[in-house]
Each structure stands twice: as structure tokens, then as C-alpha cells.
Amino acid sequence: MSGEKSSKLRRKLRLTIIVDKSFEELFSLKFNLVSLFFVVGAITILIIAGVTVLIAFTGLREYIPGYPSGSERRMIISNMQRTDSLIMEVKLRDAVLSNLRHALSGDLPIEAFRRDSVAEVAHQQISLSEERSEADDEFRKRVEAEDKFNINAADGLDDTRLEMMFFFPPIKGIVSNKFGESTGHLGVDVLSAEGGRVSSVLDGTVIFSEWTVETGYVIEIQHDNQLVSIYKHNSKLLKKAGMRVSAGEAIALTGGSGELSTGPHLHFELWYSGVPLNPENYISFE
């Protein structure tokens, strides 16, 4: 029986196409069942491979029911990044509430009140030494005389003058991470969609516009009165070092570049005379 089956599979067959009226032969093909199976199998495999390639590497996959489109995938990624930022904000608020509960119960956190304690001790020491010696008076007069010819001292800004200045918001959004000098976060993180417009807060000159490993695309602007503004984690820089910019002028596009970035946002810093300032004291981001 096996021999008969084998002979049937190897039996030569002919496929012929002829004209009905004239019986003219147009096409003829000889084959057996084994070769037919191989040909059909090869064609099936090629069709499956071609469909797989089209679905995997072209936009046709978006037409498959249940498969997300490019915009939906970008939205999913953006929502995941925003969720991470919100989780970080919730953790920070939980930490503040925990410290507050410790403070109310009498178990004061040392780190939270260290600066106030130092300031109070320094104030007490000053109040205890109200009497000044002649050497102290002479030293004070010498310092005051030198400050008369100090350009930086003459043009310096105090908190009152800073609050009177108008700072153009670099970008509008939710502040996800606030300024914390004690924690080493010397600026604010403002959430923004990818490609948002970043504007200069004041007139000034670009002093740095380059890529850095940790903070991605960074641009720094020197303003008048010893003020410097810094914009980090951008996706693209629109200005180069040495260029003059005006307040409100576009200087970069927001992004999430750099190893320290957790998603699309702007890390903004404001410095005065080498000292970091809390930008929220002078700029409204929302």
C-alpha cells in the first residue's frame, strides 16, 4: 500500500491550457503531487512573511483593530511620564506631611529646622555684642569707603527691587518639583508637552548653548544686574552663545533630554550674584 501511495505522489501530471474552438495549446506544465505541495507551501510561507513585514515596518499596522496608532502611543508615553512626575510630587508632599506630623507631636526633624536654628543663634550672638571697639569702627569705615567705588555693589539688587522687576514666564505649566536649596534642587521643574516654546525671562546675552550628558540641551542667559537664567532638558536649542535675546523671545523647545530627566519638562534656574533664587518668588508659572 505504501508503495502505491508513493507511486501516486510521484505520478507525473500535466496542466494544459488550450483554446476551446481550435484546440491550440497555449500553456503546458508538468508536475507531480510532491512538487505541487512544495510550491504551494513556499508560496504560503512567502505570503505570511510579506504580510508580517508590512505589518511590522509600515503604517498598515495602525489599521489592525486594537493596535494603537502613532499619536495614541505618543500619548501613552506622555501620560506615563506625567504619572511618574505626579508620583514624585505625591511622595514629596507625603514627606512634608510626615515632617509636619512629627513637628506637631514634638518630635522635630533636625534637617527641617537646622537653618532657622542657626539663624536664631546668630541673631542672639549679634544682640549680645552690641558694643563695638575702635578697631571695629575703623574696619567698617574702610569697607564702606571701598564699596563706594565697587560697581557691583552700586548696581546690586535687593529683594524689593527684584520683586518690582517683570520676569516673562519661560513657560506655562504645573510646577512638579519646587526649589529646594537644602536638597540641592536649585530651580523648579515645570511640566510641559514635548516641543513647547521656551522664552527668555529678560533681555540678555546667551553665554552657554550646548548639550550636556546629565541635563541634555542647556541654554544660559546673562542679564543685567548680575542675573543669570538657566533652562535645562530642552529638545532643541534655538539660540547660540553670543546672541542677544529679548524678554519673551523663543530660545528653545521643551523636551526630556539628559540622563537626569524623567520626562518632558523644563528645569528653570534663576541666579543672582552667584546665589540661586527661588523662581516662584518672582515668576508665575500657572
CORGI-V209697 format. One record per residue. N is the residue number from 1. SS is DSSP state (H for helix, E for strand, L for the rest). PHI is phi as a letter, one per 40 degrees, with the letter a starting at -180 (999 if undefined). Layout:
n->{N/N}
ss->{SS/SS}
phi->{PHI/PHI}
This chain:
n->{1/2/3/4/5/6/7/8/9/10/11/12/13/14/15/16/17/18/19/20/21/22/23/24/25/26/27/28/29/30/31/32/33/34/35/36/37/38/39/40/41/42/43/44/45/46/47/48/49/50/51/52/53/54/55/56/57/58/59/60/61/62/63/64/65/66/67/68/69/70/71/72/73/74/75/76/77/78/79/80/81/82/83/84/85/86/87/88/89/90/91/92/93/94/95/96/97/98/99/100/101/102/103/104/105/106/107/108/109/110/111/112/113/114/115/116/117/118/119/120/121/122/123/124/125/126/127/128/129/130/131/132/133/134/135/136/137/138/139/140/141/142/143/144/145/146/147/148/149/150/151/152/153/154/155/156/157/158/159/160/161/162/163/164/165/166/167/168/169/170/171/172/173/174/175/176/177/178/179/180/181/182/183/184/185/186/187/188/189/190/191/192/193/194/195/196/197/198/199/200/201/202/203/204/205/206/207/208/209/210/211/212/213/214/215/216/217/218/219/220/221/222/223/224/225/226/227/228/229/230/231/232/233/234/235/236/237/238/239/240/241/242/243/244/245/246/247/248/249/250/251/252/253/254/255/256/257/258/259/260/261/262/263/264/265/266/267/268/269/270/271/272/273/274/275/276/277/278/279/280/281/282/283/284/285/286}
ss->{L/H/H/H/H/H/H/H/H/H/L/L/E/E/E/E/E/E/L/L/L/L/L/L/E/E/E/E/E/E/E/L/H/H/H/H/H/H/H/H/H/H/H/H/H/H/H/H/H/H/H/H/H/H/H/H/H/L/H/H/H/H/H/L/L/L/L/L/L/H/H/H/H/H/H/H/H/H/H/H/H/H/H/H/H/H/H/H/H/H/H/H/H/H/H/H/H/H/H/H/H/H/H/H/H/L/L/L/L/H/H/H/H/H/H/H/H/H/H/H/H/H/H/H/H/H/H/H/L/L/L/L/L/H/H/H/H/H/H/H/H/H/H/H/H/H/H/L/L/L/H/H/H/H/L/L/L/L/H/H/H/H/H/H/L/L/L/L/L/L/L/L/L/L/E/E/E/L/L/E/L/L/L/L/E/L/L/E/E/E/E/L/L/L/L/L/E/E/E/L/L/L/L/E/E/E/E/E/E/E/E/E/L/L/L/E/E/E/E/E/E/E/L/L/L/L/E/E/E/E/E/E/E/E/E/E/E/L/L/L/L/L/L/E/E/L/L/L/L/E/E/E/E/E/E/L/L/L/L/L/L/L/L/L/E/E/E/E/E/E/E/E/L/L/E/E/E/L/H/H/H/L/L/L/L/L}
phi->{999/c/c/c/c/c/c/c/c/c/c/c/b/b/b/b/b/b/c/c/c/c/f/c/c/c/a/a/b/c/a/b/c/c/c/c/c/c/c/c/c/c/c/c/c/c/c/c/c/c/c/c/c/c/c/c/b/b/c/c/c/c/c/c/d/g/c/c/c/c/c/c/c/c/c/c/c/c/c/c/c/c/c/c/c/c/c/c/c/c/c/c/c/c/c/c/c/c/c/c/c/c/c/c/c/g/c/c/c/c/c/c/b/c/c/c/c/c/c/c/c/c/c/c/c/c/c/c/b/c/c/b/c/c/c/c/c/c/c/c/c/c/c/c/c/c/c/c/b/c/c/c/c/c/c/c/b/b/c/c/c/c/c/c/c/c/b/c/c/c/a/c/i/c/c/c/b/c/c/a/c/c/c/g/c/c/a/b/b/b/c/a/c/c/g/c/c/b/b/c/c/a/c/i/b/c/b/a/a/a/c/b/c/c/b/g/c/b/b/b/b/c/b/c/g/g/c/b/b/b/b/b/g/c/c/a/b/b/b/b/d/g/c/c/b/b/c/g/c/c/b/a/b/c/a/b/c/g/c/c/c/b/i/c/a/b/c/b/b/b/b/b/f/g/b/c/b/c/d/c/c/b/b/c/c/b}
